[in-house]
Amino acid sequence: MVKKTHSIKNNLLCTNNLRIVWLSSTYEGHVHDKKICDEEPLLLPRGIRLWQDTGFIGHRPDGVEICMPRKKPKGKELTAVEKQENKRISGIRIKVE
């Protein structure tokens, strides 16, 4: 029996000025973002900054600076500084979302 698929998805990389420089293959919507990265590894230039959301936890290409919001620790709260940093990161990432 085949499961119904209600959505499809792609991962993409773009520049600061929103120029798409890489687009993954298309996957069923239930496939996790990190799994797509694992199946389609990229060779990224050393020293670039990669802005990702928490769906990519564990995706850390060599030589790349990762900027990702912090997740709230189980049973705890984020500090005011962590919340402010998450807001800053989201403000940059939202252009692509």
DSSP file (Angstrom, degrees, kcal/mol; ACC not computed):
  #  RESIDUE AA STRUCTURE BP1 BP2  ACC     N-H-->O    O-->H-N    N-H-->O    O-->H-N    TCO  KAPPA ALPHA  PHI   PSI    X-CA   Y-CA   Z-CA
    1    1 A M              0   0    0      0, 0.0     2,-0.4     0, 0.0     0, 0.0   0.000 360.0 360.0 360.0 134.1    0.0    0.0    0.0
    2    2 A V        -     0   0    0      1,-0.0     2,-0.1     0, 0.0     0, 0.0  -0.779 360.0-124.1 -95.7 132.3    1.4    3.4   -0.9
    3    3 A K        -     0   0    0     -2,-0.4     2,-0.2     1,-0.1    -1,-0.0  -0.426  29.5-109.3 -70.0 147.7    1.1    6.3    1.5
    4    4 A K        -     0   0    0     -2,-0.1     2,-0.5     2,-0.0    -1,-0.1  -0.558  27.9-149.8 -74.5 143.0   -0.7    9.4    0.3
    5    5 A T        +     0   0    0     -2,-0.2     3,-0.1     1,-0.1    -1,-0.0  -0.972  19.0 176.4-117.0 125.3    1.6   12.4   -0.2
    6    6 A H        +     0   0    0     -2,-0.5     2,-0.3     1,-0.1    -1,-0.1   0.556  65.4  24.2-104.7 -10.4    0.1   15.8    0.3
    7    7 A S        -     0   0    0      2,-0.0    22,-2.7     0, 0.0     2,-0.3  -0.971  57.7-151.9-148.6 163.6    3.1   18.0   -0.2
    8    8 A I  E     -A   28   0A   0     -2,-0.3     2,-0.3    20,-0.3    20,-0.2  -0.902  17.7-168.0-130.0 162.6    6.5   18.0   -1.9
    9    9 A K  E     -A   27   0A   0     18,-2.5    18,-2.8    -2,-0.3     2,-0.3  -0.986  13.1-165.6-151.3 159.7    9.6   19.9   -0.9
   10   10 A N        -     0   0    0     -2,-0.3     2,-0.3    16,-0.2    16,-0.1  -0.962  18.7-135.0-136.1 152.7   13.0   21.0   -2.0
   11   11 A N        -     0   0    0     14,-0.4    13,-3.0    -2,-0.3     2,-0.3  -0.829  29.9-175.6 -99.0 151.0   16.0   22.4   -0.2
   12   12 A L  E     -B   23   0B   0     -2,-0.3     2,-0.4    11,-0.2    11,-0.2  -0.986  21.9-147.0-144.9 157.8   17.8   25.4   -1.7
   13   13 A L  E     +B   22   0B   0      9,-2.3     8,-2.7    -2,-0.3     9,-1.4  -0.973  24.6 174.3-119.1 138.7   20.8   27.6   -1.2
   14   14 A C  E     -B   20   0B   0     -2,-0.4     6,-0.2     6,-0.3     2,-0.1  -0.953  28.3-110.9-140.6 163.4   20.7   31.3   -2.1
   15   15 A T    >   -     0   0    0      4,-2.1     3,-2.0    -2,-0.3     6,-0.0  -0.264  45.1 -92.1 -82.4 174.2   22.9   34.3   -1.8
   16   16 A N  T 3  S+     0   0    0      1,-0.3    -1,-0.1     2,-0.1    79,-0.0   0.810 129.2  54.2 -57.3 -31.0   22.2   37.4    0.4
   17   17 A N  T 3  S-     0   0    0      2,-0.1    -1,-0.3     1,-0.0    -2,-0.0   0.138 123.7-106.0 -94.1  21.8   20.5   39.0   -2.6
   18   18 A L    <   +     0   0    0     -3,-2.0     2,-0.6     1,-0.2    -2,-0.1   0.655  66.4 152.2  69.2  21.4   18.2   35.9   -2.9
   19   19 A R        -     0   0    0      1,-0.0    -4,-2.1     2,-0.0     2,-0.4  -0.747  46.5-128.0 -80.9 120.1   19.8   34.5   -6.1
   20   20 A I  E     +B   14   0B   0     -2,-0.6    -6,-0.3    -6,-0.2     3,-0.1  -0.555  34.1 171.3 -72.4 125.1   19.2   30.7   -6.0
   21   21 A V  E     +     0   0B   0     -8,-2.7     2,-0.3    -2,-0.4    -7,-0.2   0.513  65.8  20.7-112.7 -10.5   22.5   28.9   -6.4
   22   22 A W  E     -B   13   0B   0     -9,-1.4    -9,-2.3     2,-0.0     2,-0.4  -0.937  56.8-172.9-158.8 137.2   21.5   25.3   -5.7
   23   23 A L  E     -B   12   0B   0     -2,-0.3   -11,-0.2   -11,-0.2     3,-0.1  -0.997  20.7-137.2-132.5 127.1   18.1   23.5   -5.7
   24   24 A S        -     0   0    0    -13,-3.0     3,-0.0    -2,-0.4    13,-0.0  -0.154  35.0 -85.4 -71.6 171.6   17.8   19.9   -4.4
   25   25 A S        -     0   0    0     11,-0.1   -14,-0.4     1,-0.1     2,-0.4  -0.277  57.3 -92.0 -63.6 166.1   15.8   17.2   -6.1
   26   26 A T        -     0   0    0    -16,-0.1     2,-0.3    -3,-0.1   -16,-0.2  -0.718  48.4-175.3 -89.4 135.8   12.1   17.2   -5.1
   27   27 A Y  E     -A    9   0A   0    -18,-2.8   -18,-2.5    -2,-0.4     2,-0.1  -0.831  34.8 -87.7-124.9 161.3   11.1   15.0   -2.2
   28   28 A E  E >   -A    8   0A   0     -2,-0.3     3,-1.9   -20,-0.2   -20,-0.3  -0.406  47.7-110.2 -63.6 149.2    7.8   14.0   -0.5
   29   29 A G  T 3  S+     0   0    0    -22,-2.7   -21,-0.2     1,-0.3    -1,-0.1   0.710 112.8  62.6 -59.6 -24.6    6.8   16.5    2.1
   30   30 A H  T 3  S+     0   0    0    -23,-0.3    -1,-0.3     2,-0.1     2,-0.3   0.614  76.4 108.3 -79.1 -10.6    7.5   14.1    5.1
   31   31 A V  S <  S-     0   0    0     -3,-1.9    -4,-0.1     1,-0.1     2,-0.1  -0.512  76.3-117.4 -71.7 129.9   11.2   13.8    4.2
   32   32 A H     >  -     0   0    0     -2,-0.3     4,-1.6     1,-0.1     3,-0.2  -0.356  13.9-124.4 -69.8 144.1   13.3   15.7    6.8
   33   33 A D  H  > S+     0   0    0      1,-0.2     4,-1.8     2,-0.2    23,-0.1   0.892 111.3  51.2 -55.0 -44.3   15.4   18.6    5.7
   34   34 A K  H  > S+     0   0    0     21,-1.0     4,-2.5     1,-0.2    -1,-0.2   0.876 104.6  57.1 -65.0 -36.5   18.6   17.1    7.1
   35   35 A K  H  > S+     0   0    0      1,-0.2     4,-2.2     2,-0.2    -1,-0.2   0.892 104.6  52.5 -61.2 -38.8   18.0   13.8    5.3
   36   36 A I  H  X S+     0   0    0     -4,-1.6     4,-1.8     1,-0.2    -1,-0.2   0.930 110.1  48.3 -61.4 -44.3   17.9   15.7    2.0
   37   37 A C  H  < S+     0   0    0     -4,-1.8    -2,-0.2     1,-0.2    -1,-0.2   0.885 110.8  51.1 -62.9 -38.6   21.3   17.2    2.8
   38   38 A D  H  < S+     0   0    0     -4,-2.5    -1,-0.2     1,-0.2    -2,-0.2   0.871 113.8  44.1 -66.2 -36.3   22.6   13.8    3.8
   39   39 A E  H  < S+     0   0    0     -4,-2.2    -1,-0.2     1,-0.2    -2,-0.2   0.735 123.1  36.1 -81.1 -23.3   21.5   12.3    0.5
   40   40 A E  S  < S-     0   0    0     -4,-1.8    -1,-0.2    -5,-0.2    -2,-0.1  -0.552  83.0-169.6-128.3  67.0   22.6   15.3   -1.7
   41   41 A P        -     0   0    0      0, 0.0     2,-0.3     0, 0.0    -3,-0.1  -0.255   7.7-149.2 -63.1 144.9   25.9   16.5    0.0
   42   42 A L        -     0   0    0     -5,-0.1     2,-0.8     2,-0.0    -2,-0.0  -0.847  13.6-134.0-112.6 148.5   27.3   19.7   -1.3
   43   43 A L        -     0   0    0     -2,-0.3     0, 0.0    18,-0.1     0, 0.0  -0.899  34.7-169.6 -97.6 105.6   30.9   20.9   -1.5
   44   44 A L        -     0   0    0     -2,-0.8     3,-0.1    18,-0.2     2,-0.1  -0.727  27.8-100.3 -99.4 146.4   30.7   24.4   -0.1
   45   45 A P    >   -     0   0    0      0, 0.0     3,-1.3     0, 0.0    -1,-0.1  -0.371  46.3-103.0 -62.6 139.7   33.4   27.0   -0.2
   46   46 A R  T 3  S+     0   0    0      1,-0.2    18,-0.2    18,-0.1    17,-0.1  -0.332 101.6  24.9 -62.0 142.0   35.4   27.3    3.0
   47   47 A G  T 3  S+     0   0    0     16,-4.2    -1,-0.2     1,-0.3    17,-0.2   0.380  84.9 133.7  88.4  -4.2   34.6   30.2    5.2
   48   48 A I    <   -     0   0    0     -3,-1.3    17,-2.8    15,-0.3     2,-0.5  -0.380  55.7-122.3 -76.5 161.7   31.1   30.9    4.0
   49   49 A R  E     -c   65   0C   0     15,-0.2     2,-0.6    -2,-0.1    17,-0.2  -0.915  22.0-159.5-104.6 125.7   28.2   31.5    6.5
   50   50 A L  E     -c   66   0C   0     15,-3.5    17,-2.8    -2,-0.5     2,-0.7  -0.926   2.2-156.8-111.1 115.5   25.3   29.1    6.2
   51   51 A W  E     +c   67   0C   0     -2,-0.6     2,-0.3    15,-0.2    17,-0.2  -0.821  27.4 163.1 -93.2 115.7   22.0   30.3    7.7
   52   52 A Q        -     0   0    0     15,-2.3     2,-0.1    -2,-0.7    41,-0.1  -0.911  32.5-125.1-132.7 159.6   19.8   27.3    8.6
   53   53 A D    >   -     0   0    0     -2,-0.3     3,-1.9    15,-0.2    14,-0.0  -0.394  45.0 -88.9 -94.5 179.9   16.8   26.5   10.7
   54   54 A T  G >  S+     0   0    0      1,-0.3     3,-1.2     2,-0.2    -1,-0.1   0.567 115.9  79.7 -70.9  -6.5   16.6   23.9   13.4
   55   55 A G  G 3  S+     0   0    0      1,-0.2   -21,-1.0   -22,-0.0    -1,-0.3   0.576  91.3  55.3 -70.1  -8.7   15.5   21.3   10.8
   56   56 A F  G X  S+     0   0    0     -3,-1.9     3,-2.8   -23,-0.1    -1,-0.2   0.169  71.9 148.8-110.3  16.4   19.1   21.0    9.9
   57   57 A I  T <  S+     0   0    0     -3,-1.2     3,-0.1     1,-0.3   -23,-0.1  -0.294  72.4  25.6 -54.6 129.7   20.5   20.2   13.3
   58   58 A G  T 3  S+     0   0    0      1,-0.2     2,-1.0   -24,-0.0    -1,-0.3   0.215  89.1 118.1  97.9 -13.2   23.6   18.0   12.8
   59   59 A H    <   +     0   0    0     -3,-2.8    -1,-0.2     1,-0.0    -3,-0.1  -0.767  30.6 153.0 -89.0 103.4   24.3   19.3    9.3
   60   60 A R        -     0   0    0     -2,-1.0     3,-0.1    -3,-0.1    -1,-0.0  -0.729  27.6-159.1-135.2  83.2   27.7   20.9    9.7
   61   61 A P    >   -     0   0    0      0, 0.0     3,-1.4     0, 0.0   -18,-0.1  -0.321  36.4 -93.2 -61.2 145.5   29.8   21.0    6.5
   62   62 A D  T 3  S+     0   0    0      1,-0.2   -18,-0.2   -16,-0.0     3,-0.1  -0.311 105.8  10.8 -60.1 138.1   33.5   21.3    7.0
   63   63 A G  T 3  S+     0   0    0      1,-0.2   -16,-4.2   -17,-0.1     2,-0.4   0.599  99.8 119.1  74.2  12.7   34.9   24.8    6.9
   64   64 A V    <   -     0   0    0     -3,-1.4     2,-0.5   -18,-0.2    -1,-0.2  -0.915  61.8-131.7-115.8 136.8   31.5   26.5    7.0
   65   65 A E  E     -c   49   0C   0    -17,-2.8   -15,-3.5    -2,-0.4     2,-0.5  -0.768  24.6-148.6 -85.4 124.3   30.2   28.8    9.7
   66   66 A I  E     -c   50   0C   0     -2,-0.5     2,-0.5   -17,-0.2   -15,-0.2  -0.818  12.9-170.3 -97.9 129.1   26.7   27.8   10.8
   67   67 A C  E     +c   51   0C   0    -17,-2.8   -15,-2.3    -2,-0.5    -2,-0.0  -0.968  24.6 151.9-117.3 113.5   24.1   30.4   12.0
   68   68 A M        -     0   0    0     -2,-0.5   -15,-0.2   -17,-0.2    21,-0.1  -0.998  46.3-105.6-143.7 140.8   21.1   28.7   13.5
   69   69 A P        -     0   0    0      0, 0.0     2,-0.3     0, 0.0    14,-0.1  -0.305  41.0-111.5 -62.7 151.4   18.5   29.7   16.1
   70   70 A R        -     0   0    0     12,-0.3     2,-0.3     1,-0.0   -16,-0.1  -0.641  25.8-130.0 -83.2 141.5   18.9   28.0   19.5
   71   71 A K        -     0   0    0     -2,-0.3     3,-0.0     1,-0.1    -1,-0.0  -0.652  30.4-101.3 -85.9 148.7   16.2   25.5   20.6
   72   72 A K        -     0   0    0     -2,-0.3     3,-0.1     1,-0.1     5,-0.1  -0.539  42.3-116.0 -67.6 127.5   14.6   25.9   24.0
   73   73 A P    >   -     0   0    0      0, 0.0     3,-2.4     0, 0.0    -1,-0.1  -0.363  41.8 -87.0 -64.8 146.0   16.2   23.3   26.3
   74   74 A K  T 3  S+     0   0    0      1,-0.3     3,-0.1    -3,-0.0    -3,-0.0  -0.318 112.3   0.7 -55.8 124.4   13.8   20.7   27.7
   75   75 A G  T 3  S+     0   0    0      1,-0.3    -1,-0.3    -3,-0.1     2,-0.2   0.529 121.9  84.6  75.4   6.2   12.1   22.0   30.8
   76   76 A K  S <  S-     0   0    0     -3,-2.4     2,-0.3     0, 0.0    -1,-0.3  -0.753  70.2-122.0-129.8 176.5   13.9   25.3   30.6
   77   77 A E        -     0   0    0     -2,-0.2     2,-0.2    -3,-0.1    -3,-0.0  -0.839  27.8-107.5-116.7 156.9   13.6   28.7   28.9
   78   78 A L        -     0   0    0     -2,-0.3    -6,-0.1     1,-0.1     2,-0.0  -0.531  40.5-109.8 -75.3 151.3   16.0   30.6   26.6
   79   79 A T     >  -     0   0    0     -2,-0.2     4,-2.5     1,-0.1     5,-0.2  -0.327  29.0-106.5 -73.8 165.7   17.8   33.6   28.1
   80   80 A A  H  > S+     0   0    0      1,-0.2     4,-2.2     2,-0.2     5,-0.1   0.881 123.2  51.7 -60.2 -38.3   16.8   37.1   26.9
   81   81 A V  H  > S+     0   0    0      2,-0.2     4,-2.3     1,-0.2    -1,-0.2   0.913 109.7  48.5 -65.7 -43.2   20.1   37.2   25.0
   82   82 A E  H  > S+     0   0    0      2,-0.2     4,-2.5     1,-0.2   -12,-0.3   0.898 111.6  50.0 -64.3 -40.3   19.4   33.9   23.3
   83   83 A K  H  X S+     0   0    0     -4,-2.5     4,-2.0     2,-0.2    -1,-0.2   0.902 110.7  49.6 -63.5 -40.8   15.9   35.0   22.4
   84   84 A Q  H  X S+     0   0    0     -4,-2.2     4,-2.0     2,-0.2    -2,-0.2   0.905 111.2  48.9 -65.0 -41.6   17.3   38.3   20.9
   85   85 A E  H  X S+     0   0    0     -4,-2.3     4,-2.6     2,-0.2    -2,-0.2   0.905 109.4  52.5 -64.9 -41.5   19.9   36.4   18.9
   86   86 A N  H  X S+     0   0    0     -4,-2.5     4,-2.7     1,-0.2    -1,-0.2   0.894 108.6  50.9 -59.7 -39.9   17.2   34.0   17.6
   87   87 A K  H  X S+     0   0    0     -4,-2.0     4,-2.1     2,-0.2    -1,-0.2   0.900 110.1  49.5 -64.1 -41.5   15.1   37.0   16.5
   88   88 A R  H  X S+     0   0    0     -4,-2.0     4,-1.2     2,-0.2    -2,-0.2   0.934 112.9  46.5 -62.9 -47.0   18.2   38.5   14.7
   89   89 A I  H >X S+     0   0    0     -4,-2.6     4,-2.5     1,-0.2     3,-0.5   0.923 112.2  50.5 -62.4 -45.0   18.8   35.2   12.9
   90   90 A S  H 3X S+     0   0    0     -4,-2.7     4,-2.5     1,-0.2    -1,-0.2   0.864 104.6  58.4 -62.4 -36.1   15.1   34.8   11.9
   91   91 A G  H 3< S+     0   0    0     -4,-2.1     4,-0.3     1,-0.2    -1,-0.2   0.823 111.5  41.5 -62.8 -31.6   15.1   38.3   10.5
   92   92 A I  H X< S+     0   0    0     -4,-1.2     3,-0.8    -3,-0.5     4,-0.3   0.898 117.6  45.8 -80.1 -44.3   17.9   37.3    8.1
   93   93 A R  H >X S+     0   0    0     -4,-2.5     3,-1.9     1,-0.2     4,-1.4   0.793  94.8  76.4 -70.3 -29.3   16.5   33.9    7.2
   94   94 A I  T 3< S+     0   0    0     -4,-2.5    -1,-0.2     1,-0.3    -2,-0.1   0.764  81.2  70.1 -58.7 -26.6   12.9   35.1    6.7
   95   95 A K  T <4 S+     0   0    0     -3,-0.8    -1,-0.3    -4,-0.3    -2,-0.1   0.855 107.1  37.6 -57.5 -34.8   13.8   36.6    3.3
   96   96 A V  T <4        0   0    0     -3,-1.9    -1,-0.2    -4,-0.3    -2,-0.2   0.835 360.0 360.0 -87.6 -36.2   14.2   33.1    2.0
   97   97 A E     <        0   0    0     -4,-1.4    -1,-0.2     0, 0.0    -2,-0.2   0.530 360.0 360.0 -58.1 360.0   11.4   31.3    3.8
